[in-house]
Amino acid sequence: MHKNFLKLYILLIFFGCKDNSKSVNANIDQVDTNVSEKVVQTSEWIKLFDGSSLDYWRGYLKDDMPDEWVIEDGVLVFTPSEDGGKNIITKDKFKNFKLSLEWKISKGGNSGIFWGVYEDEKYSEAYHTGPEIQILDNAQHPDAKINPKFHQAGSLYDLVQPQHDVCKPAGEWNLCELEVNHKTNKGSVVLNGTKIASFPLSGSEWEELIKHSKFKDWEGFGEHHIGHIGLQDHGDKVWFRNIKIKRL
């Protein structure tokens, strides 16, 4: 009787351990599933600049990066040289997207963010084809005082003025979010959490904007729905960080 009881006790321990093993494995599987779901949820954003690499960028009409653009303490810094024209573009092209980045400008400085850049030798500058979201020191640069405020920070340059001036002073970071969606024919700019500009991307309204701007006779300007994202050399020091993009 004692031996039978001992055998039964050993069997109970064995099967109990086996069941616990299944339970542990099930929990591990559940954890792995949750992690993979999080990866999928966050992988929509593409880090165009993460503070350590310029692999997603090159010079306009170049195969490499101009020396004027460097990484310092995790920040992309442009320091102008005498040559000028050292604009950079993404290696990839984008059509419908949301772009998020932070920028800060030097005192009295000027720069810009392009999209829809069409690269061709006949266009010597990225802004010949790519519309621009203005980067500016609103407090110090004279362009910010012109009315309509087509050249103020956050404007669609020379086309649509911002509805609000929420730009931070020179030397401070500004968060800019640009959305371009040709499926809805809508573009918008959010600066420091405030929506400051919206605009069409094609059609009669877009053509009317072009007609009353400096671009009215520019061949190819704003015509390419698929193109590169660009950052401008306007001869002033400018900083960028946390550059990411999501295709829509």
C-alpha positions, 0 to 999 in steps of 0.5 A, spaced: 500 500 500 505 504 501 509 503 495 502 504 491 501 511 494 509 513 493 508 511 485 501 515 485 505 521 488 511 521 483 506 520 477 502 527 480 508 531 481 511 529 473 504 531 470 503 537 474 510 539 472 509 538 465 502 542 465 506 548 468 511 547 463 505 548 458 503 554 462 510 557 462 511 556 454 504 559 453 505 565 457 512 566 453 508 565 446 503 571 449 509 575 450 512 574 444 506 576 440 505 582 444 512 585 442 511 583 435 504 587 435 508 593 438 513 593 432 508 592 427 504 598 430 511 603 430 514 601 424 509 605 420 514 611 421 521 611 417 526 614 421 530 619 416 535 621 421 535 618 428 541 622 430 547 617 428 546 616 420 545 620 414 544 613 410 537 616 407 540 622 404 545 625 399 546 632 395 541 634 390 544 632 383 550 628 387 551 621 390 554 623 396 553 628 402 556 635 401 561 637 407 557 642 409 552 637 413 554 634 419 552 630 425 554 634 431 551 631 438 545 627 435 543 633 431 544 634 423 547 641 422 548 645 416 554 650 416 554 654 410 560 655 405 562 660 400 559 655 394 552 655 396 547 650 393 548 645 398 541 642 398 540 635 400 534 630 398 532 624 401 534 618 396 527 615 396 521 618 393 514 620 396 507 621 394 502 621 400 506 622 407 506 625 413 513 628 415 515 630 422 521 634 424 524 639 429 528 645 426 532 651 429 534 657 425 540 661 427 539 669 428 536 672 422 536 665 418 532 662 413 532 655 410 526 651 408 523 644 407 521 641 400 517 636 397 515 633 390 523 635 388 524 632 381 531 631 380 534 633 373 540 637 370 536 642 367 534 644 374 540 646 378 536 647 385 531 643 388 526 649 389 525 649 382 520 644 382 519 642 389 514 647 393 517 649 400 515 650 407 519 656 410 524 656 415 525 663 418 527 667 424 520 671 424 523 676 429 529 678 426 528 676 418 525 682 414 521 677 410 517 675 416 514 683 416 512 682 409 504 682 407 501 677 405 506 673 410 508 668 404 515 668 407 514 667 414 516 661 418 511 655 416 508 658 410 507 655 403 513 659 400 510 665 396 503 661 396 500 660 402 501 664 409 500 661 416 494 663 420 498 664 426 505 666 428 507 660 433 514 660 431 519 660 437 525 664 437 532 663 433 536 658 437 530 654 440 527 648 437 520 648 433 516 641 431 514 641 424 509 636 421 507 637 414 502 632 411 501 631 403 496 627 401 494 627 393 488 622 394 484 627 398 488 633 394 490 636 401 496 639 404 497 642 411 502 644 416 502 644 423 507 648 427 509 647 435 502 643 435 498 648 432 495 648 425 497 654 421 496 652 414 492 648 409 492 648 401 490 644 395 496 640 391 493 640 384 487 642 380 484 649 379 485 652 386 493 650 386 493 653 379 490 659 381 495 660 387 501 659 382 498 664 377 499 669 383 506 667 385 513 668 383 513 661 380 507 662 375 512 661 369 517 656 372 517 650 368 516 644 372 514 647 379 509 643 383 508 638 378 511 632 380 506 628 385 512 623 387 518 626 389 524 627 394 524 631 400 529 636 401 532 641 406 535 647 404 542 651 403 539 658 404 546 661 406 544 660 414 546 655 419 540 651 421 539 645 425 535 639 424 533 632 429 528 627 429 526 627 422 521 621 420 516 620 415 510 615 414 507 614 408 499 615 407 
